[in-house]
Amino acid sequence: MTTSIKRINKRMPGWAKAVSALVLVLVVFFAGIRLSVLPGLKDLFGTETNDRSGPALLQSIQDMSRYDAASGNFQIVVDLEKDAKFLPDAIRGTRTLYVGAGTVDAYVDLGKVGEDDVTVNDDRTSATLRLPHAALGEPSLDPDRSYAVSKQRGLLDRLGDLFSDNPNSEQAVQKLAVRHIGDAAKESALTARAETNTSDMLEGLLHSLGFKEVKVTYGA
């Protein structure tokens, strides 16, 4: 019997041997999946997550002199598609639909206010302050509210993910979402709201200190 099997293997062409090996791998793979869903074997084939990260190290401390006066919440739907020339999408190409949610802060840098920018009358009842215009901070993407809706990948891209250290990376769509959120913040009234809130804060503070008239302006 063993001799006859060896004779059959010798007569099989190379492509037939490759197909047989592939079928064997698929049979083992799907058999493992079926075993993993059987009652009582979930823990045997399950995964365990262990956090072995080291302690966070403080690298630097920076004093902040800006007043964060407003914060805007934004959401963008990113539809990123990458195609290959002369190849259909089913073979090579990716398309990712991603919902990105993040925030942008608007602030006034009080550290840029000099002595000449503050004018107080002799009886300390009137004050005039000239502040720099409000600016926008860097957009911050919220991972808890951002997620991929769908991912479409060609056959070659799927095979590449098997040998990649970072399969299904969403870095490209995340960067695109951050850029769109930043552009939306520039077109919004976020800086105007920040200047209004800063003026209200300073007026309330100086009024509590005895000033009857407070004027806040913005400019270079």
For each residue, the residues with C-beta under 8 A, 3 or more apart:
1: 4 5
2: 5 6
3: 6 7
4: 1 7 8
5: 1 2 8 9
6: 2 3 9 10
7: 3 4 10 11
8: 4 5 11 12
9: 5 6 12 17
10: 6 7
11: 7 8
12: 8 9 16 17 20
13: 16 17
14: 17 18
15: 18 19
16: 12 13 19 20
17: 9 12 13 14 20 21
18: 14 15 21 22
19: 15 16 22 23
20: 12 16 17 23 24
21: 17 18 24 25
22: 18 19 25 26
23: 19 20 26 27
24: 20 21 27 28
25: 21 22 28 29
26: 22 23 29 30
27: 23 24 30 31
28: 24 25 31 32
29: 25 26 32 33
30: 26 27 33 34
31: 27 28 34 35
32: 28 29 35 36 45
33: 29 30 36 37
34: 30 31 37 38
35: 31 32 38 41 45
36: 32 33 41 42 44 45 46
37: 33 34 41 42
38: 34 35 41
39: 42
40:
41: 35 36 37 38 44 45
42: 36 37 39 45 46
43: 46
44: 36 41
45: 32 35 36 41 42
46: 36 42 43
47:
48:
49:
50:
51:
52:
53:
54:
55:
56:
57:
58: 61
59:
60:
61: 58
62:
63:
64:
65: 109 110 111
66: 107 108 109 110 111
67: 107 108 110 198 201
68: 71 105 106 107 137
69: 106 107 108 134 193 194 195 197 198 201
70: 105 106 134 190 191 193 194 197
71: 68 103 104 105 106
72: 103 104 105 106 185 188 190
73: 101 102 103
74: 101 102 103 104 139 181 184 185
75: 99 100 101 145
76: 99 100 101 177 180 181 184
77: 97 98 99 100 149
78: 96 97 98 99 100 173 176 177 180
79: 95 96 97 98
80: 94 95 96 98 172 173 176
81: 93 94 95 96
82: 93 94 95
83: 89 92 93
84: 87 91 92 93 154
85:
86:
87: 84 91 92 93 154
88: 91 92 93 154
89: 83 92 93 95 152 154
90: 93 154 155
91: 84 87 88 154 155 156
92: 83 84 87 88 89 154 155 156 157
93: 81 82 83 84 87 88 89 90 152 153 154 157
94: 80 81 82 151 152 153 154 157
95: 79 80 81 82 89 150 151 152
96: 78 79 80 81 148 150 151 152 170 172 173
97: 77 78 79 148 149 150 151
98: 77 78 79 80 146 147 148 149 170 173 174 177
99: 75 76 77 78 146 147 148 149
100: 75 76 77 78 141 146 173 174 176 177 178 180 181
101: 73 74 75 76 141 142 145 146
102: 73 74 139 140 141 142 146 177 178 181
103: 71 72 73 74 139 140 142
104: 71 72 74 136 137 138 139 140 181 182 185 190
105: 68 70 71 72 136 137
106: 68 69 70 71 72 134 135 136 137 185 190 191 193 194
107: 66 67 68 69 134 135 137 194
108: 66 67 69 131 132 133 134 135 194 195 198
109: 65 66 112 132 135
110: 65 66 67 113 131
111: 65 66
112: 109 132
113: 110 117 118 129 130 131 132
114: 117 118
115: 118
116:
117: 113 114 129 130 131
118: 113 114 115 127 128 129 130
119: 127 128 129
120: 124 126 127 128
121: 124 125 126 127
122:
123:
124: 120 121 127 210 211
125: 121 210 211 212 213
126: 120 121 211 212 213 214 215
127: 118 119 120 121 124 206 211 213 214 215
128: 118 119 120 214 215 216 217
129: 113 117 118 119 202 214 215 216 217
130: 113 117 118 217 218 219
131: 108 110 113 117 195 198 216 217 218
132: 108 109 112 113 135 218 219 220
133: 108 191 195 218 219
134: 69 70 106 107 108 191 192 194 195 198 218
135: 106 107 108 109 132 191
136: 104 105 106 182 185 186 190 191
137: 68 104 105 106 107 140
138: 104 182
139: 74 102 103 104 178 179 181 182 185
140: 102 103 104 137
141: 100 101 102 146 174 177 178 181
142: 101 102 103 145 146
143: 146
144:
145: 75 101 142
146: 98 99 100 101 102 141 142 143 174 177
147: 98 99
148: 96 97 98 99 151 170 173
149: 77 97 98 99
150: 95 96 97
151: 94 95 96 97 148 168
152: 89 93 94 95 96
153: 93 94 157 158 161
154: 84 87 88 89 90 91 92 93 94 157 158
155: 90 91 92 158 159
156: 91 92 159 160
157: 92 93 94 153 154 160 161
158: 153 154 155 161 162
159: 155 156 162 163
160: 156 157 163 164
161: 153 157 158 164 167 168
162: 158 159 167
163: 159 160
164: 160 161 167 169
165:
166: 169
167: 161 162 164
168: 151 161
169: 164 166 172
170: 96 98 148 173 174
171: 174 175
172: 80 96 169 175 176
173: 78 80 96 98 100 148 170 176 177
174: 98 100 141 146 170 171 177 178
175: 171 172 178 179
176: 78 80 100 172 173 179 180
177: 76 78 98 100 102 141 146 173 174 180 181
178: 100 102 139 141 174 175 181 182
179: 139 175 176 182 183
180: 76 78 100 176 177 183 184
181: 74 76 100 102 104 139 141 177 178 184 185
182: 104 136 138 139 178 179 185 186
183: 179 180 186 187
184: 74 76 180 181 187 188
185: 72 74 104 106 136 139 181 182 188 190
186: 136 182 183
187: 183 184
188: 72 184 185
189: 192 193
190: 70 72 104 106 136 185 193 194
191: 70 106 133 134 135 136 194 195
192: 134 189 195 196
193: 69 70 106 189 190 196 197
194: 69 70 106 107 108 134 190 191 197 198
195: 69 108 131 133 134 191 192 198 199 218
196: 192 193 199 200
197: 69 70 193 194 200 201
198: 67 69 108 131 134 194 195 201 202 216
199: 195 196 202 203 216
200: 196 197 203 204
201: 67 69 197 198 204 205
202: 129 198 199 205 206 214 216
203: 199 200 206 207 214 216
204: 200 201 207 208
205: 201 202 208 209
206: 127 202 203 209 211 214
207: 203 204 210 211 212 214
208: 204 205
209: 205 206
210: 124 125 207
211: 124 125 126 127 206 207 214
212: 125 126 207
213: 125 126 127
214: 126 127 128 129 202 203 206 207 211
215: 126 127 128 129
216: 128 129 131 198 199 202 203
217: 128 129 130 131
218: 130 131 132 133 134 195
219: 130 132 133
220: 132
